[in-house]
Amino acid sequence: MSAIDDLSFFQRVATRGSLTAVARELGLSLPAVSKRLTQLEQRLGVQLVQRTTRRLDLTAEGELYLEGARPILQQLEELESALGNQRQTLRGQLRINATFGFGRRHLAPVLSRFAQEYPDVELSLELTSQPLSLLDQGMDIGIRMGEPPDSRLVGHRLLGNPRLLCASPAYLSRAGTPHEVSELSAHNCIVLRQDGSDYAIWRFHKEGREYAHKVSGSLSSNDGEVALQWALDGHGLILRSWWDVHEHLASGALLPLLTAYEAPRADIYAVYPYRRHVPRRIKVFVRYLAQALEARLPNAPEPVRNAPG
């Protein structure tokens, strides 16, 4: 194996954190992968990882080797990308990360069609409850709700995605319809425990002013599909993204509430690590995904301005 092959192999080991996962990904046996790692350590004359029965931890030498490997591999990829951009056939691997709900409902069908149109691209979709760190986990593209906070990532807005407060007609007929944020105290609010410690604080804006309200209710979950189903069953109010509830709003199964207020948006972005030459496969996929999502999801409504609460 060449030194470049060794760098690429070790980066895969470090990002996957499991020799079993690496073996599965490379289509090799676990003993073959373990032997290759041992041979690499013998060639370098240092121990790169601490092996336990459950995980791999990088040694100080392993951290140094990985830190040096990343810019070398990125420069090589950029060089190959610059050459590959001259070719018509789209090739290479795309490793994509998204959350479970959006990934299952919208991203997976788009990837299925993309694979049919570009059969020479190897696609790998990893769905997680929380977004992965692209830089640490070796992902090429992440699909995120909201702009990327990391300045080392490039973000392309794919689709507008407001967050809407809504409830079923059955719940509203029983509990009444709130017209002001302060009235949320009188309602059973279905809390989704995700993305931070202030999940029980619902925030809204109206005419330049912020309204923050700590909500409570008898039901909470860390899964968006579960929380949505509870709202459809008539248990209470829910604050969810447009992509998740637009079909239920169109059918009347859910009704929008506090439409004069605007919750923090969660526009959908494709993000990827900054590099001088972006691989053509990434550019093509991002454009393809933007067009596909626009076709799958109707335009989100604009917030009502200067309307009574």
C-alpha positions in Angstrom: 0.0 0.0 0.0 1.2 3.5 -0.7 1.5 6.2 1.9 -1.6 7.9 0.6 -3.5 4.7 0.9 -2.4 4.4 4.5 -3.5 8.0 5.2 -6.9 7.4 3.7 -7.3 4.1 5.6 -6.3 5.6 8.9 -8.7 8.6 8.4 -11.5 6.1 7.9 -10.5 4.1 11.0 -10.4 7.4 13.1 -13.7 8.7 11.8 -15.6 5.5 12.1 -14.2 4.6 15.5 -14.7 0.9 14.9 -12.7 -1.7 12.9 -16.0 -3.6 12.3 -17.5 -0.6 10.7 -14.4 -0.1 8.5 -14.4 -3.7 7.5 -18.1 -3.5 6.5 -17.5 -0.4 4.5 -14.4 -1.7 2.7 -15.9 -5.1 2.1 -13.1 -6.8 4.0 -12.9 -9.2 6.9 -12.3 -7.9 10.4 -9.0 -9.7 10.8 -7.8 -8.2 7.5 -8.6 -4.7 8.6 -7.0 -5.3 12.0 -3.9 -6.7 10.3 -3.6 -3.7 8.0 -3.8 -1.3 11.0 -1.1 -3.3 12.8 1.1 -3.2 9.7 0.7 0.6 9.5 1.7 1.0 13.1 4.7 -1.3 12.6 5.8 0.7 9.5 5.5 4.0 11.4 7.0 2.6 14.6 4.3 4.0 16.9 1.0 3.0 18.3 -1.8 4.9 16.7 -4.9 3.6 18.6 -5.7 2.1 21.9 -8.0 -0.9 21.2 -10.7 -1.9 23.6 -13.5 -4.4 23.1 -16.0 -1.6 22.4 -14.1 1.3 20.8 -10.9 2.7 19.4 -9.2 5.7 21.0 -6.5 7.6 19.2 -3.1 7.9 20.9 -1.3 11.2 20.9 0.7 9.9 17.9 -2.6 8.9 16.2 -4.0 12.4 16.7 -0.9 13.8 15.1 -1.0 11.4 12.2 -4.7 12.2 11.6 -4.2 15.9 11.8 -1.5 15.7 9.2 -3.5 13.3 7.0 -6.5 15.6 6.6 -5.0 18.5 4.6 -3.0 16.1 2.4 -6.1 14.0 1.5 -8.1 17.2 1.0 -5.5 18.6 -1.4 -5.5 15.3 -3.3 -9.3 15.3 -3.5 -9.3 18.9 -4.7 -6.7 18.1 -7.4 -8.7 15.1 -8.6 -11.9 17.2 -8.5 -10.3 19.9 -10.6 -9.4 17.2 -13.2 -12.7 15.4 -12.8 -14.7 18.6 -13.5 -13.5 18.2 -17.1 -15.2 14.9 -17.4 -18.8 14.5 -18.3 -19.5 11.3 -16.3 -20.2 11.9 -12.6 -18.2 9.6 -10.4 -17.0 9.2 -6.8 -18.5 8.8 -3.4 -21.0 11.0 -1.6 -21.4 10.5 2.1 -24.5 12.4 3.3 -25.9 13.0 6.8 -29.4 14.1 7.8 -31.8 13.7 10.6 -34.2 10.7 10.8 -37.5 12.3 10.0 -36.5 14.5 7.1 -34.0 11.9 5.8 -36.6 9.2 5.6 -39.5 11.2 4.3 -37.8 13.5 1.7 -34.1 12.8 1.3 -34.2 9.1 0.7 -36.6 9.3 -2.2 -34.6 12.0 -3.8 -31.4 9.9 -3.4 -33.2 7.0 -5.1 -33.9 9.0 -8.2 -30.4 10.6 -8.1 -28.9 7.1 -8.1 -30.9 6.2 -11.2 -29.7 9.2 -13.1 -26.0 9.0 -11.9 -25.3 5.3 -11.4 -21.5 5.8 -11.2 -21.8 7.8 -7.9 -21.6 5.8 -4.8 -24.1 7.1 -2.3 -24.1 6.6 1.5 -26.8 8.1 3.6 -26.4 8.2 7.4 -29.4 9.2 9.4 -28.9 10.3 13.0 -31.1 11.9 15.7 -28.6 14.9 15.9 -26.5 16.2 13.1 -23.0 14.8 12.8 -19.8 16.8 12.7 -18.9 16.7 9.0 -15.3 17.4 9.7 -14.9 14.8 12.4 -17.1 12.0 10.9 -15.8 12.1 7.3 -19.2 13.2 5.8 -19.3 15.1 2.4 -22.6 16.8 2.8 -25.0 17.5 5.7 -28.6 18.5 5.4 -29.3 21.0 8.2 -32.3 23.0 9.5 -30.9 26.5 9.9 -27.7 28.2 8.8 -24.4 26.3 9.7 -22.8 27.9 12.8 -19.3 26.6 11.8 -17.4 29.0 9.6 -15.5 26.1 8.2 -18.6 24.9 6.5 -20.2 26.2 3.3 -24.0 26.4 3.4 -26.4 26.5 0.4 -30.0 27.3 1.2 -32.2 24.7 -0.4 -35.7 25.6 0.7 -37.6 28.0 3.0 -38.9 26.2 6.1 -40.8 28.3 8.7 -41.8 26.7 12.0 -45.6 26.8 12.7 -47.7 26.4 15.8 -50.7 24.2 15.2 -53.2 21.8 16.7 -56.0 19.5 15.7 -59.6 20.8 15.3 -60.7 18.3 18.0 -58.2 19.7 20.6 -59.2 23.3 19.7 -62.9 22.6 20.1 -62.2 21.2 23.5 -59.6 23.6 24.8 -60.2 26.8 22.8 -58.0 28.7 20.4 -55.1 30.8 21.7 -54.7 34.3 20.1 -51.7 35.6 22.1 -48.5 34.0 23.2 -49.3 34.5 26.8 -52.4 32.2 26.4 -50.1 29.2 25.8 -50.0 28.8 29.6 -53.6 27.6 29.5 -52.9 24.9 26.9 -51.4 21.4 26.8 -48.2 21.9 24.8 -46.4 18.9 23.3 -42.7 19.4 23.9 -40.1 18.1 21.6 -36.8 17.5 23.5 -34.3 18.3 20.8 -31.4 20.6 19.9 -30.5 22.3 23.2 -31.6 22.8 26.8 -34.3 25.5 26.2 -36.6 23.1 24.2 -39.5 24.0 26.5 -39.2 27.7 25.7 -41.1 28.6 22.5 -40.0 31.9 20.9 -42.0 34.1 18.6 -41.5 37.5 16.9 -44.1 40.1 16.0 -43.4 43.6 14.8 -39.7 43.5 15.8 -40.5 42.3 19.4 -39.6 38.9 20.7 -42.0 36.8 22.8 -40.5 33.9 24.7 -42.8 31.6 26.7 -42.0 28.5 28.7 -44.5 25.9 27.8 -45.5 22.7 29.5 -47.8 19.8 28.9 -48.5 16.1 29.8 -46.6 14.8 26.7 -43.0 15.2 25.6 -40.7 13.2 23.3 -37.3 13.3 21.6 -38.9 12.0 18.4 -40.6 14.4 16.0 -42.9 11.8 14.4 -44.2 10.7 17.8 -44.9 14.3 18.8 -46.7 15.0 15.6 -48.9 12.0 15.9 -49.9 13.1 19.4 -50.9 16.4 18.0 -53.0 14.7 15.2 -54.6 12.6 18.0 -55.8 15.8 19.6 -53.6 15.9 22.7 -52.3 19.5 22.4 -50.4 22.2 20.5 -47.2 21.5 18.6 -44.5 23.7 17.1 -43.1 22.0 14.0 -41.4 22.7 10.7 -43.4 23.4 7.5 -41.9 20.3 5.8 -43.3 18.1 8.6 -46.9 19.5 8.8 -47.8 21.0 5.5 -49.8 18.0 4.3 -51.8 18.0 7.6 -52.5 21.7 7.3 -53.7 21.2 3.7 -56.0 18.4 4.7 -57.4 20.3 7.7 -56.1 17.6 10.2 -54.1 20.4 11.8 -54.9 24.1 12.0 -52.3 27.0 12.1 -52.3 29.1 15.2 -50.9 32.5 16.2 -50.4 33.3 12.5 -49.6 37.0 13.3 -46.4 35.8 15.1 -43.4 34.2 13.5 -41.4 31.5 15.2 -37.6 31.2 14.4 -37.2 29.8 11.0 -35.5 26.5 10.2 -34.7 26.9 6.5 -33.1 23.8 4.9 -29.5 24.0 4.0 -27.0 21.7 2.4 -23.6 22.2 4.1 -20.1 20.8 3.3 -16.6 21.6 4.4 -14.9 24.6 2.7 -12.4 23.7 0.1 -10.8 25.5 -2.8 -12.1 23.2 -5.5 -15.6 21.7 -4.7 -16.0 18.3 -6.3 -18.4 18.4 -9.3 -20.4 15.6 -7.7 -21.2 17.8 -4.7 -22.2 20.8 -6.9 -24.4 18.6 -9.1 -26.0 16.9 -6.1 -26.8 20.2 -4.3 -28.5 21.6 -7.4 -30.4 18.4 -7.9 -31.5 18.3 -4.3 -32.7 21.9 -4.3 -34.8 21.3 -7.4 -36.2 18.1 -6.1 -37.2 19.5 -2.8 -38.9 22.5 -4.4 -40.9 20.0 -6.5 -41.8 17.9 -3.4 -42.7 20.6 -1.0 -45.1 23.5 -1.8 -44.0 27.0 -1.0 -44.3 27.9 2.7 -46.7 30.7 3.6 -45.3 34.1 4.5 -46.0 35.4 8.0 -48.9 37.8 8.4 -47.5 41.3 9.1 -49.1 43.9 11.3 -52.2 41.7 11.9 -54.0 41.6 15.2 -53.0 38.7 17.5 
